[in-house]
Amino acid sequence: MAAVTTNIEWLNRAYSAKGLSDLRTLYDEWASSYNTDLSRSDQDYVAPTLAAATVARYLESTPLNSVKILDAGCGTGLVGASLAKLGATDIDGVDLSPGMLDVARKTKAYKDLDPVDLSKPLTKDNDAYDVVTCIGTLTHAHVGPGVLSEFVRVTKKDGWIVATVLDDIWESVGYREVIEKLVEDKKVELVSADSGDYRRGAGVSARMVVLKVIA
């Protein structure tokens, strides 16, 4: 029971963070046990595996080892590791927490890992990536929907953005509105925003947003 209480405490702190410094400190402290905490049956954090499978599905006949991927908010590297298992070999990761990046580095899935504040413009070139993933970061008290425009900017035409957005903030925080504007401006095609498992053991669901960049 104590372990469950501890894990809920981490999540509660993450969802009520009071700014970047608070978030960075939290994730630096949590990094060493993050994977273990979220893999327990009462959490069952399946989003990274599902996201990697989603990328592979929409790329269809394009081999994953031929595409360049940015894993934004990569954390401990769960998404990158899942993508690497499916054949991806050219993955960059960015995250706010140096402690999380230290854990991600041990996966050997990433070519480059950098500490980055996603609330600011990315220091990446236009059209730099075939795919951008952002799993577990578009959540309470983290990065707002404005970052989606940056993801579009760094993604090549006909490239893909795959991101999770928690169901309970999909409309209230403005993610749906921002995506609809990107569609209206003919920058992306909204391929899917279906709700599904996120932290399955805890009964938490999220939208798996799939955008195809068209401009």
C-alpha positions as CSV (number, residue, x, y, z in Angstrom):
1,M,0.0,0.0,0.0
2,A,2.9,2.4,0.7
3,A,4.2,2.1,-2.8
4,V,0.8,3.0,-4.3
5,T,0.6,6.0,-2.0
6,T,4.0,7.1,-3.1
7,N,3.2,6.8,-6.8
8,I,0.0,8.8,-6.4
9,E,2.0,11.5,-4.6
10,W,4.3,11.8,-7.5
11,L,1.5,12.1,-10.0
12,N,-0.4,14.6,-7.8
13,R,2.8,16.7,-7.6
14,A,3.2,16.5,-11.4
15,Y,-0.4,17.6,-12.0
16,S,-0.2,20.5,-9.6
17,A,3.2,21.8,-10.4
18,K,3.6,25.6,-10.0
19,G,6.0,26.3,-12.8
20,L,9.1,25.0,-14.7
21,S,11.4,24.9,-11.7
22,D,8.9,22.9,-9.7
23,L,8.4,20.4,-12.6
24,R,12.2,20.1,-13.3
25,T,12.8,19.3,-9.6
26,L,10.0,16.8,-9.4
27,Y,11.1,14.8,-12.5
28,D,14.7,14.9,-11.5
29,E,13.8,13.4,-8.1
30,W,11.4,10.9,-9.7
31,A,13.6,9.8,-12.6
32,S,15.2,6.7,-10.8
33,S,11.8,5.1,-10.0
34,Y,9.6,6.5,-12.7
35,N,9.6,3.5,-15.0
36,T,9.0,1.1,-12.2
37,D,6.2,3.2,-10.6
38,L,4.3,3.5,-13.9
39,S,4.7,-0.1,-15.0
40,R,3.0,-1.5,-11.9
41,S,-0.4,-3.1,-12.5
42,D,-2.3,-0.3,-10.7
43,Q,-0.9,2.2,-13.3
44,D,0.0,0.1,-16.4
45,Y,1.3,3.1,-18.4
46,V,0.7,1.7,-21.9
47,A,0.7,5.0,-23.8
48,P,4.4,4.8,-25.0
49,T,4.0,1.4,-26.5
50,L,0.7,2.3,-28.1
51,A,2.2,5.5,-29.5
52,A,5.2,3.7,-31.1
53,A,2.7,1.2,-32.7
54,T,0.7,4.1,-34.0
55,V,3.7,5.7,-35.6
56,A,4.6,2.4,-37.3
57,R,1.0,1.9,-38.5
58,Y,0.7,5.3,-40.1
59,L,4.1,5.1,-41.8
60,E,2.8,1.9,-43.4
61,S,5.4,0.6,-45.8
62,T,8.1,3.2,-44.8
63,P,10.8,1.4,-42.7
64,L,11.3,3.1,-39.3
65,N,15.0,3.0,-39.8
66,S,14.7,5.4,-42.7
67,V,12.9,8.2,-40.8
68,K,14.2,10.9,-38.4
69,I,12.1,11.2,-35.2
70,L,11.9,13.9,-32.5
71,D,10.6,12.5,-29.2
72,A,9.4,15.7,-27.4
73,G,9.1,15.4,-23.7
74,C,10.9,12.1,-23.9
75,G,11.3,11.6,-20.2
76,T,13.0,8.3,-19.3
77,G,12.9,7.2,-22.9
78,L,9.9,4.8,-22.9
79,V,8.7,6.0,-26.3
80,G,12.2,6.0,-27.8
81,A,12.8,2.5,-26.5
82,S,9.5,1.3,-28.0
83,L,10.3,2.8,-31.3
84,A,13.7,1.3,-31.3
85,K,12.2,-2.1,-30.8
86,L,10.2,-1.5,-34.0
87,G,13.3,-0.6,-36.0
88,A,13.8,3.2,-35.5
89,T,17.4,4.2,-35.4
90,D,17.4,8.0,-35.8
91,I,15.7,9.4,-32.8
92,D,16.4,12.7,-31.0
93,G,14.9,13.4,-27.5
94,V,14.2,16.6,-25.6
95,D,13.0,17.0,-22.1
96,L,12.9,19.5,-19.3
97,S,14.5,17.2,-16.7
98,P,18.2,16.4,-16.9
99,G,17.6,13.5,-14.5
100,M,15.0,12.0,-16.9
101,L,17.4,12.4,-19.8
102,D,20.1,10.5,-17.8
103,V,17.8,7.6,-17.6
104,A,16.8,7.9,-21.3
105,R,20.4,7.9,-22.3
106,K,20.8,4.4,-20.9
107,T,18.2,3.0,-23.4
108,K,20.7,3.6,-26.2
109,A,17.6,4.4,-28.4
110,Y,18.5,8.1,-29.0
111,K,21.1,9.8,-31.2
112,D,20.8,13.1,-29.4
113,L,19.3,14.1,-26.0
114,D,19.0,17.7,-24.9
115,P,17.4,19.6,-21.9
116,V,14.7,21.7,-23.5
117,D,11.8,23.9,-22.2
118,L,8.9,23.1,-24.6
119,S,7.1,26.2,-23.6
120,K,9.6,28.1,-25.6
121,P,10.4,27.8,-29.4
122,L,12.4,24.7,-30.3
123,T,16.0,25.3,-31.4
124,K,15.4,22.9,-34.3
125,D,15.3,23.8,-38.0
126,N,12.2,23.9,-40.0
127,D,11.2,20.6,-41.7
128,A,13.9,18.7,-39.6
129,Y,11.9,15.6,-38.8
130,D,9.7,13.0,-40.5
131,V,7.9,12.3,-37.2
132,V,7.4,14.1,-33.9
133,T,6.1,12.2,-30.9
134,C,4.9,13.8,-27.6
135,I,3.6,11.3,-25.2
136,G,2.7,12.1,-21.6
137,T,3.6,15.8,-21.8
138,L,0.4,17.4,-22.9
139,T,-1.1,17.0,-19.5
140,H,-2.1,18.9,-16.4
141,A,0.3,21.8,-15.4
142,H,2.8,20.9,-18.2
143,V,3.1,22.2,-21.8
144,G,0.1,24.0,-23.3
145,P,-1.4,23.5,-26.8
146,G,0.8,26.3,-28.3
147,V,3.6,23.8,-28.7
148,L,1.7,22.0,-31.4
149,S,2.5,24.8,-33.9
150,E,6.2,24.3,-33.1
151,F,5.8,20.6,-33.8
152,V,4.3,21.4,-37.2
153,R,7.1,23.8,-38.0
154,V,9.9,21.2,-37.4
155,T,8.0,18.4,-39.2
156,K,8.5,17.8,-42.9
157,K,5.6,18.1,-45.3
158,D,3.8,14.7,-45.3
159,G,5.4,14.0,-42.0
160,W,3.5,12.9,-38.9
161,I,2.8,14.2,-35.4
162,V,1.7,11.6,-32.8
163,A,0.8,13.0,-29.3
164,T,-1.3,12.1,-26.3
165,V,-3.7,14.6,-24.7
166,L,-5.5,13.6,-21.5
167,D,-9.2,13.4,-22.1
168,D,-10.1,15.7,-19.3
169,I,-8.1,18.6,-20.7
170,W,-8.7,18.0,-24.5
171,E,-11.3,20.8,-24.7
172,S,-10.9,22.7,-21.4
173,V,-7.2,23.6,-22.0
174,G,-7.7,24.3,-25.7
175,Y,-6.0,21.4,-27.5
176,R,-9.0,20.7,-29.6
177,E,-9.4,24.4,-30.5
178,V,-5.7,24.8,-31.5
179,I,-5.8,21.6,-33.6
180,E,-9.0,22.8,-35.4
181,K,-7.2,26.1,-36.2
182,L,-4.2,24.2,-37.6
183,V,-6.6,22.2,-39.8
184,E,-8.5,25.4,-40.8
185,D,-5.2,27.0,-41.8
186,K,-4.4,24.0,-43.9
187,K,-1.2,23.2,-42.0
188,V,-2.3,19.7,-40.9
189,E,-4.8,17.0,-41.5
190,L,-6.4,15.6,-38.4
191,V,-6.2,11.9,-39.0
192,S,-7.3,10.7,-35.6
193,A,-8.0,11.9,-32.1
194,D,-9.6,8.7,-30.7
195,S,-9.7,8.2,-26.9
196,G,-8.1,5.2,-25.5
197,D,-5.9,3.6,-22.8
198,Y,-3.2,5.8,-21.3
199,R,-2.6,4.6,-17.7
200,R,-4.8,1.6,-18.1
201,G,-4.5,0.2,-14.6
202,A,-5.6,3.5,-13.2
203,G,-8.5,3.8,-15.6
204,V,-7.0,7.0,-17.2
205,S,-7.6,7.6,-20.9
206,A,-6.2,10.0,-23.4
207,R,-6.6,11.1,-27.0
208,M,-4.1,9.6,-29.3
209,V,-3.8,12.6,-31.7
210,V,-2.4,11.8,-35.1
211,L,-1.7,14.8,-37.4
212,K,-0.3,14.7,-41.0
213,V,1.6,17.8,-41.9
214,I,0.4,19.2,-45.2
215,A,2.1,22.6,-45.5
